[in-house]
Amino acid sequence: MARRPLPRILSKDSAQIARTQIARSRELARTAADSATDVLHPLITVTRGLRRLASAGRRRWADTPKDRRGPLLFLVASVALAVTLVPYGPLLAVIALMAAAGWHGRDRTPPAPEGPDDSQAERLQSLYEALVPYFSTPEDPAPLYAHGGEWEKAVPAHEFDDAGRITHLVIRYPAYFPDGEHDARARIEQLLTAKSGRGREYRFAWDEEGNQLTMGVLPPLPADIPAQHFVTAPGETVLGFTDPSEVQRTLPLSYGEERIDVPPVVWRTGVRSTEPHLLAMGHPGTGTSTLLRSIALQALQYGDALIVDGGGTGEYACLTGRDGVLAVECALPGAMASLEWAAQETERRLIAINLARQAGDPPPADARRALWILVDRPSVFTHLAAADGRKDPQALLQVPLRHGRAANVTVVVAEQFDGVEALGDAVRQHTRARVVLGPATPRQVEAVLGAPPHTTPLGHVPPGRGYARLGAGPVHRLQVPRTPDPYDDATSDADRQAVLELLPARPTAVGAEHAAPANPTDLTKPAVPAEAAVAESP
């Protein structure tokens, strides 16, 4: 029996060619449909008119009383007989019927206005007058912006929504405007935001070569996508979701009773990652703990996790005693012991990988399995350690941060803006993946991400809403999937069930006996110290 050939996996180039061919086919089909509509437009109009005339006749017949229908039929028959006896009568009747059908079948939709109405024109004129002080100088012999001038010359394109607010705007500005200066741009963007309506996010695109500024309104990101299993490869973590124009990838997700494709912000970790560690910043209640919970649920599918909670609010109690969760520490002694073990485990992995490479063997399995160190609010432990005369716990993160990529160890740190000064130099230098959640000023976003946001930040945003930047890449809008604490009373039943379904199972008593070796100081095995071990409940 002949073997069926296996399907060939499309490469990046072949996939691009396939998408181009599909787009070209769609364009040809659309062009053919438009051409056919133009050719058949008279026939479509006459058919529509005949249908309307027939409907009018049926309504007339239904409205006629029964005692008058006989005379009406006699009158119609008399007219038909007269038309038949008149020379060229049938031909003239058909021509008259077609003319009436064409008249009644015409498109009665009122044409759209070519320009803005009076209120829209007044809004554009007000916007033009507000830009005059910024885009004009007394030395300009032919100013594009002048008091009492015409806005049509400075605004080549504009769009409004149903409420009369601006949704798209293209503005021309003079060549001498310093569009390369951040402060000058910020003044124009702030003015346009105030004049176009607050409470919305705007994207500004500056064309320095063409001296044009394009402003567009961005739709809000979906904030009610629940936590679920994402279709990702090992080493890929979904931080959240962004705009479709920002990334070239989508994920199929369950959104209520529907299946939708959403563009994700995927963070790649591992040996070949250029951004092996992540730092998340935000104010209280902005979703940094939700982000760490979402990352932990994804990390436990392919690796182990060590969680250190400086907030002490029990945000990660649902992970205690689960498969792959090495420890969940909320006290300073346990946090110190766990982070010290993490540093020793990183060194052990480096030694094991180096010996395997020297022998020409693959790295051992316990060194290839990913280890995640999730630290929430380390500044709290820094203050407690200083008051107790102990070593700063962040100093124990230097080894995992410096050598974690080679040892397949990933560090995720979440901190609030009020504790940013307490972050150590190692955390600042080695966390190249950055996330800012919650309402923040453009300067705060730029200080964390290293680049200003490309949109105007809002004053009130849902939890988990912010910006993300991976290394030296672009700044993306971000919405973290809804991953609340399932043990919180304020969590809805649907969200609680969604998170509980993602939690790993609790190990049995036999499995727990073999989970940790008898000698925790033996660096040949990945062990959690006794002080950092978590009591497992059956």
N, C-alpha and C positions, 0 to 999 in steps of 0.2 A: 504494500500500500504506500502510495507516495506521501511524503511528509509535506505538511502545509508550512509554508515559510512563516517565520515569526515576524510580527509587525516591526518595522524599522522605527527606531526612536528618532524623532525629528531633532536635528541640531538647531542651533540658534539661527544660522543662516537660512536653512530650509524652512524653518518656522516663519521667519520674516518674509521669505518669498511666498509662502502659502498665504499669509495674511495679506500681502500685496495683491496676489491674484484674486482673493476673495473680495477685497475692496474694489478692484477694477471690475469684477463681475457685477457687483452691486451697482456701481456707477453706470455700467452699460445698461443694466436692467432698468434703472431709474430713468436714463435718457430715452430708452425705447418707450417706456410708459408715458413719459411726457410728450413725445412725438405722436404717439397714437391718440392721446387725449386731444392734442391740437387738431389732428386730422378729423377725428370723429366728433369734434365739438358741435357742429351744426346738427348732426343726427342726435346727439345727446340732448341738445336743447329742444328739438322738436318732440322727441319722445317724452321728455319731462312735461312739455306743454300739453301733449295729448293725454297724459295721465292726469294732469290737473283739470283739463276740460271734462274728462270722464268722471272724475270725482265730483265736479260741480254739477254735472248732469244727474248723477245719482242722488246728490243732496236735493236738487230741485224736484226730482220725482218723489222722493220721500216726503218732502214738505207739501206736496200738492194733495189736497183732500181727495178721497176716493170718488166722490161724485163729480169731480172735475177732470179726472184722468182720461175719460172717454173723449170729451171734446179736445183735450190736449193732444191725444193720439191722432184724432182726425185732422187737426191743424198741421201736425208734423207730416202726416202722410200727404196732405194737399201740397205743402211746400216741396216735398221730395218729388211729387209728380210734376209740379210746375218746373222745377229745375231740370227734370229729365226731358221735358218737351221743348225747353228753350234751346236754341242752337248753342253748342259749346257749353251747355249748362253744367254737366258733370265735371268737365275740366275746370271751369271757373269755381265750382264748389270745392273741389279738391285744393285749388290754389288758395282759396279763402280760408279753408280749414288749416292748411299748413301755416299760413300767415298768422292766424289766431293762435295756433300751437306755439309757433316761434315767439310770439309776443308774450304769451303766458308762461313759457318755459325759460325766459331769460333769467339771469342771475340777479336777484333783487337785493343781494347783500350790499349795504352801503360801502363805498370805497373807503379805505383807511386814509386818514389825513396824512398828507405828505410831510408836513412839518409839525412842530409841537403846538399844542393849544395855547391859549392865553396864559393859563396858570403855569404851564411848563416853561413857556418863554420868559415869564416873569422870574421864575426860579433860576433859569440859566443867566438872565441878565444880572440878578443879584449875586450869583456866584462869580460872574465876570467882574463886577464892580469890586468884590472883595479881593480879587487877585491883582487888581491894578497896583497897589503899593508894593507888591513883591516882584512884579514882572515889568516894571517900567522905571525909567530914569529920565531926568530932565534933558540929558544930552542926546537922547534918541530922536533923530529927525522925523522918522516915520514910526511912531510907537504902535506896537500891536495891541497894547493895553492902554487905554486912556479913559478917564471919567466921561461918561456919556457916549462911549464908543459902541460898536456893534459886536455882539458876542458871536455872531456867525463866523467871523474870520478866525476866532481863537478856539472854537469848539467845532471841529469837523464831524464828530460822531457823538451820539448820545442816545440813551434808552431809559425809559421810565417803566415802573411797575404799575399795577392796577391802582395802587394807593397814591400815585403821583410822585413817588420818590425815585431818585436817580439810581439806576442799577448798573449802568455802563457809561463811561465818559472818556473821551479822548480830547486832551488839551494840548494846544501848541503854545510854546513859550519862546521868548527871544533867545538868541544864541549866547548873549552875555550873561545869562542867569547861571550862577555857580551850581550846576546840577551835580557836580562831583563832591560837594561838601555835605556831610551828613546833617548838620544843623539846618542848612538851607532846605534840604529835602524834607526834614521833619516838620518845619514850619508849614510848608505847602500841604503835606499830608494831613497835618492836624486841622488846617483850615478846611480842606475838602471834606474831612470826616464830620466836622461840625456843621457845615452847610448842607451836606447830603443826608444827614440823619444819624443820630447816635444809636447805639444798641445793635449795630451790625458790624461784621468784619469786612474790611476792604483790603484788596490786594492792589499794590501800586507797582507798575512796570515803567521804569524810566528808560527812554531811548535817547541816549546822549548824542548819537550821530544825527538822528532826525529831529531832535529838539521837540519831542512829544512825550506826554505823560498819559498813560492809560490806567484808569481806575475801574475796578470791577468789584461787585458785591459777591462774597462767598456764601454759599448756603451753610447752615450749621451742620456740624458733624453729628451722626447718630450717636446719642448718648445712652441708648437702652439696649445695646447688643450684649447679651449675657455671656458669661464665661462658658466655654465649650472646647471640645477637642479641635485644634487647628491642623489643617493639612500642611505640615511642615516636615522637613528632613531633620535628622539629628544634628544638633549644633545651631538650629535656627529657633529664635524666640520671637514671638509676636508681641511687640510692645503696645500696639494699639492700631488705630485706623486713621487714615488721612484722606486727602483729596484725590480723586481719580487722576488728575493731571500731574500729580507729583511722582507717582511710581508706575512701573510697567507690569505690575503683577496684581492679581486679585485672588482672594480666597473665598471658596464657597462656605457660607455660614447659614445657620438656622436663625431666622429673624421672625419670631412669632410662629405663624403657621406657614411661612414662605421660606424659600431658599434664595438667597441673594449673593451676589459677588461684591465683596468689599475690598478696596485697596489697603493693604496692611503696611505697617512700618516694621520690617523684619530686621532683627539684630542677630548677626552671625558671630558665634563664639567658637573657641577651639584653637587648635595649633596654628591654623592659617588665618586667623582673624586679625585684622588690624586695629580693632577696638575691643580688646578682650574683657574690659571691665566697664562698669556703668555707674554713674552718679545721678541720682534723682533729687531735685530740690523742689520745695513748695512750702506753702503756709499750712498751718493746722487745718485739717479737714478738706484738703485739696486732692487727696487720693494717692499719696505716695505709698501708704501701706497697702492700698488696693493694688498698686502696680507691683509691689514685692510679692503679694499673694498670687497674682496672676503669673508672675515669672516662676515662682516656686512650683505651682501646679504643672507648668510646662516642663520645668527642669526635672521633676521627679519621674517623668516618663523614660528618660535615658540616663539618669545619674542620681547622685546623692546630694542632699542639702543639709547645711548647717545654718541655723537661724539664730541670730542674736538680736533681741528686741530691747532697745534702750528706752522705749516709751513706757514699758511695763503695764500696758493696758490690756494684754491678752489678745492682741489682734491675730496671733498665729497659734492660738491654742488648738484650733481644729487640726493642725498638722502634727501635734504631739503624738508620738508612738506609731506613726505611720511608716510603711515600708519606704526605705530610702531616706527618711528624716533621721539624721544622726543625733541631733539635739535641738531643743528650743529653749534658749536661755534668756531669762529676764533679770537675773541678779548679777552683780559685779563679779563675785568669785567664779560662778559658772561661766560667765562670758570670758573672763581671763583664761580659764583653763581650756575652754573650747578654741579660742583664737590661738593659744599657744600650741595646741594639738594641730590646728590647721597649718601653722607655720612648719611644724615638724613633718606633717604629712606631705607638704609641698616639697620639702627637702628630700624626703624618702622617695617620692615619685621621680624627682630629678636624678637621684642616684640610680634607681632601678632602670630608668629609661636609658641613661648613659651606659650602664653595664650591658644592657641588651644590645645597644647599637655597636659597642665595641666587639661583642661576640657575634655580630651579624644576625641577631635574632629580632623578632618583632617585640615591641614593648609588652610587658605583662598586662594581663587583663585588668588587674586592680589599678594600674596606672593609666589605662586608656579610658576607664569609666569616669565621666565628668563629675567633678566635685564643685558644688555651688556654695559660696559663703555669702549669706544675705544678712546685712547689718542695717538695722533701722535705728536712726538717731544715735550715732556713736558719741556725739558730744556730751550726752548725759553721762555715759561711763567715764568720759574724760574728766568731767568735773568731780564725779564721785571718787575716781582714783586719785586725783590731786588732793582732795580733802582727806583721803585716807593714807596719803603718803605712798601710793603705789605707782607703778609704771603705767604710762598712758596705754590703754588697750589698742589704740590706733597704731602704735609702734609695732604691734604683733602682725599687723596687716602688710607690712613692708615686703616680707618674703612672698606671700601669695600675690601681691600686686606686681612685684618686679618679675617674678619667675612663674606666674600662674599660667601664662599662655603655653609655655613649653611643657608644663606639668598637667595641662588640661584642668586647671583650677580657675574658676570665674568668681569674681568678687562684685557684688552689687551693694551699693551704699545709698541709703536714703536719709536725707537731712532736711531740716527746716531752715528757712532763711535767717531766723534769729540765732542759729548755732553755726552759721557758715564760718565764722572766725575761728571756731574750735577745730575745724577740719585740718588734719595733718597734711604735710607737704606731699607725702606719698599718695594720699587719696587724690589730691588735686592734680598731680602730674600723670598718674597712670590710669585715670578714668577718662578715656577718650570718647566714650559714648555718654551723652548727656541728655537729661530730660528735665524740663521745667513744667510744673503743674500748677494750676490755679491762676488767679489774677496777679499779674506781675507787670511792672513797668518795663518799657523797652530796654532801659539800661540794665535792669536786673536780668532780663533774658539774655542780653548780650554779654553780661559779665559771666554767666554760667555757660552758655553755649559757645561763646567766642565769636558770634556773628549776630547781627540784629535780626529780629523777626521780619518776614516779608509781608506780614499782615498787621493790621492795627489790633492790639490786644483789647479785650473787653473787660469791663469792670466786674461783671457777674457772669460766671461760667459754671457749668455743672461739674461735680467732682470727677477727677480723671481727665480733665480737659487742659491742654497745654501745648508745648512745643517739644520737639525731639531733634537731635542732630547726632549723627554717627560719624565720629572722626572729623574730617575736613569736608564732609558732604553738605548738602543744602539743609536748611532748616525746614522741618515739616510740621504742619499742624498735627496734633495728636489727640486721640480720644481713647483712653484705656478701657478695655472691656469691663463690664460691670461684674466685679468679683468681690462682693462684700463678705464680712465675717459671718459664717452661717450660724454662729452661736449668739449673735446679736439679736435682741428682741425686736429691733426696728427693721430687720431684714424681712423682706416679703417671702412667702412660701415658695414662689417660683425661683427666686434667686437662691434661696437656701438649698433647694433641691438641686439646682444646676451646679453649685459648688460642691455639694456632698457627693454627687456622681463623679466628680473629677478627682476626689481625694483617693489616694492609694489605700489599700486594705491594711488593717492592723496585723502584724505578724503573730503567728501562733507561739505557744510557749516553747516548743521545740526549736522553732526558727530563732527565737530570741536568745536561746542558749548559745547558738553558733553565730550570733550577730557580732559580738565583740570578743577578741582574744583575751586569754587570761592575763597576759602581760601587756598592759597598755604602753609601756615604754619601749617595746620592741618595734623599731621603725620598719621592719620588713613587712608588716601587716598594717592596713589602714584601720586604726582603732580610735575610738573616742575615749578620753580619760573618764575615770569613774566619777569625777566631780561634774562632768558635762553630760553624763548619761541621763536619759529621761526615763522615768518609771513608766512602763508600758501597762496599760489597762487592757484586760481581755475584752 
